[in-house]
Amino acid sequence: MPEKYKKILVINTFGIGDVLFSTPMIRALKAHSPGALIDAMCNERGRHILRHNPDMHDIIIFEKDDFREMFKKSKLGFTAKLIKFMKVIQRGKYDLAIDLSLGHQISLLLLLLGIKKRIGFNYRNRGRFLTDKLNIDGFNDKHVVEHYLDILKLIGIKQIADKALRVSPSPELEQWADSFLARGALSGKTLVALAPGGGKSWGEYAAYRRWDPANFGYLAKKLSMKSEAMYFLIFGSSEEKEMGRAIEKGLAGKAANLCGGLSLPEAITLIKRCALLICNDGGLLHIAVSQGLKTVSIFGPVDDNVYGPYPPSERHRVVKAEGVRCRPCYKNFKHKTCRTHDCLKKIDRDKVLKLAEEALFKTDEKK
């Protein structure tokens, strides 16, 4: 029988999609050891995903860039910051740590702090400070959720029934969202969410995963002709505000550009109230999946079998360019620089429109 643990630390320092992908694993841990206290180490955006998760006890914030900046400014300041951070981990008195960071630095800290059971991935020999590890050459052969669940086999947990992604907004934010819609006279509307950007995880290369924003405007305009009750909410970061504004302008009062105007928790609660999300691949796609929406998502350089909607369902339609043999080119956490962007440019917007219409108006679809 698998060993029971009392204090568990789950480490995932990546973006909101990756943190969401770890929620089935966290739930399986709690089901196996219902008396255990499970903490997470993640960045601030990840905290918003786990904050109200019923399986979580506490969250330790780790911003990698903050440590890097401090190291550049002052080696003494960096050392003091690191020691303070290590004391926070030490106070947890963990008997199990699950390191999903794919690096060696955090697992080294866990070793120095005396955490006896340290499990995770051995990617490029970076798992050398773990007590138990899975050898991988990247997330290439199956969905990231499945890779994360495989880690539990190292502690004897093999049968996992519930693999759904979960985010639990707070009751206060649920009330805020209802009030937001009421103030805008949107409570009776059919809300469609648009996410024409690509999120923050690709930084300056965000355009490599971004379908032409004008296509989102085209889709919204065509869909708006189908129903007077339809209204569009445009989600994205502050850097994506201008593309949201262009789409809003073309919809003549039937859209609200929310790019840069919401916190992540606010965006989650509003997305929850939509009927459909049309988006590029990224964190907002997985938030929509976790909230039970139907989705139509555009995948260019990224493999949807690894990073797509999970679990796969007819409610989540993925659109990819046909006949583009170089896709997916995002492998081992890197993508190729590309001049043509054929994997996005060759996606037929009318095909996407048809899928969106089916999602909104087809009544006999099985859930």
RADAVEN-V785735 format. One record per pair of residues at least 4 apart in sequence whose C-alpha atoms are under 7 Angstrom apart, sorted by the first residue. I is the first residue (numbers start at 1). J is the second residue. Records with the same first field share a line. If there is no record, write none. Layout:
I: J / J
//
This chain:
2: 155 / 156 / 157
4: 33
5: 33 / 36 / 95 / 96
6: 35 / 36 / 37 / 95
7: 36 / 37 / 38 / 93 / 94 / 95 / 96
8: 37 / 38 / 39 / 94 / 95 / 96 / 97
9: 38 / 39 / 40 / 94 / 96 / 97 / 98
10: 39 / 40 / 41 / 97 / 98 / 99
11: 40 / 41 / 42 / 98 / 99 / 100 / 101
12: 19 / 41 / 42 / 99 / 100 / 101
13: 41 / 42 / 43 / 101
14: 18 / 19
15: 19 / 46 / 201
16: 20 / 45 / 46 / 49 / 283
17: 21 / 282 / 283 / 286
18: 22
19: 23 / 46
20: 49 / 165
21: 144 / 145 / 165
22: 26 / 145 / 148
23: 27 / 165 / 166
24: 28 / 162 / 163 / 164 / 165
25: 29 / 148 / 149
26: 30 / 55
27: 31 / 55
28: 32 / 160
29: 33
30: 34 / 36 / 55
37: 57
38: 56 / 57
39: 56 / 57 / 58 / 59
40: 58 / 59 / 60
41: 59 / 60 / 61 / 62
42: 46 / 47 / 60 / 61 / 62
43: 47 / 61 / 62 / 63
44: 48 / 61
46: 50
47: 51 / 59
48: 264 / 265
49: 167
50: 167
52: 168 / 169 / 170
53: 167 / 168
63: 67
64: 68
65: 69
66: 70
67: 71 / 78
68: 72
69: 73
70: 74 / 77 / 78
71: 75 / 78
74: 78
75: 79
76: 80
77: 81
78: 82
79: 83
80: 84
81: 85
82: 86
83: 87
84: 88
85: 89
86: 90
87: 91
90: 113
94: 115
95: 115 / 116 / 117
96: 115 / 116 / 117 / 118
97: 117 / 118 / 119
98: 118 / 119 / 120
99: 107 / 119 / 120
100: 120 / 121
102: 121 / 123 / 126
103: 126 / 127
104: 108 / 126 / 127 / 129
105: 109
106: 110
107: 111 / 129 / 130
108: 112 / 129
109: 113
110: 114 / 115
111: 115 / 129
117: 131
118: 130 / 131 / 132
119: 130 / 131 / 132 / 133
120: 127 / 130 / 132 / 133 / 134 / 151
121: 127 / 133 / 134 / 135 / 136
122: 126 / 127 / 133 / 134 / 135 / 136
123: 127 / 135 / 136 / 137 / 138
124: 137
127: 133
132: 154
138: 332
139: 144 / 306 / 332
140: 306 / 331
142: 146 / 305 / 306
143: 147 / 305 / 306 / 307
144: 148 / 306 / 307
145: 149
146: 150
147: 151
152: 156 / 157 / 158
153: 157 / 158
164: 311
165: 290
166: 290
167: 290
169: 173 / 174 / 265 / 269
170: 174
171: 175
172: 176
173: 177 / 266 / 269
174: 178 / 269
175: 179
176: 180
177: 181 / 269 / 270
178: 182
179: 183
180: 184
181: 185 / 186 / 187
182: 186 / 187
189: 229 / 230 / 231
190: 229 / 230 / 231 / 275
191: 230 / 231 / 232 / 233 / 274 / 275
192: 231 / 232 / 233 / 274 / 275 / 276 / 277
193: 232 / 233 / 234 / 271 / 274 / 276 / 277 / 278
194: 232 / 233 / 234 / 235 / 277 / 278 / 279
195: 234 / 235 / 236 / 278 / 279 / 280
196: 213 / 216 / 279 / 280
197: 210 / 236 / 240 / 280
198: 206 / 209 / 210 / 280 / 281 / 282
199: 236 / 237 / 282 / 283
202: 206
206: 210
209: 300 / 301
210: 280
211: 280 / 344
213: 217 / 243
214: 218
215: 219 / 349
216: 220
217: 221 / 247 / 250
218: 222
219: 223 / 353
220: 224
221: 225 / 251
224: 228 / 230
231: 254 / 255
232: 254 / 255 / 256
233: 255 / 256 / 257 / 258
234: 244 / 256 / 257 / 258 / 259
235: 257 / 258 / 259
236: 240 / 259 / 260
237: 241 / 259 / 260
238: 259 / 260
240: 244 / 259
241: 245 / 259 / 260
242: 246
243: 247
244: 248 / 257 / 259
245: 249 / 257
246: 250
247: 251
248: 255 / 256 / 257
251: 255
258: 262
262: 266 / 267
263: 267
264: 268
265: 269
266: 270
267: 271
268: 272 / 287
269: 273
270: 274
271: 288
272: 288 / 291 / 293
275: 293 / 294
276: 293 / 294 / 295
277: 288 / 294 / 295 / 296
278: 295 / 296 / 297
279: 285 / 296 / 297 / 298
280: 297 / 298 / 299
281: 285 / 297 / 298 / 299
283: 287
284: 288
285: 289
286: 290 / 309
287: 291
288: 292 / 293
289: 293 / 309
294: 315 / 316 / 359
295: 315 / 316 / 317
296: 316 / 317 / 318 / 356
297: 317 / 318 / 319
298: 318 / 319 / 320
299: 304 / 318 / 319 / 320
300: 320 / 328 / 343 / 344
301: 327 / 328 / 329 / 330 / 343
302: 328 / 329 / 330
303: 307 / 328
304: 308
309: 316
312: 316
315: 367
319: 352
320: 347
321: 343 / 344 / 346 / 347
324: 342 / 343
327: 343
329: 335 / 336
330: 334 / 335 / 336
331: 335
341: 345
342: 346
348: 352
349: 353
350: 354
351: 355
352: 356
353: 357
354: 358
355: 359
356: 360
357: 361
358: 362
//
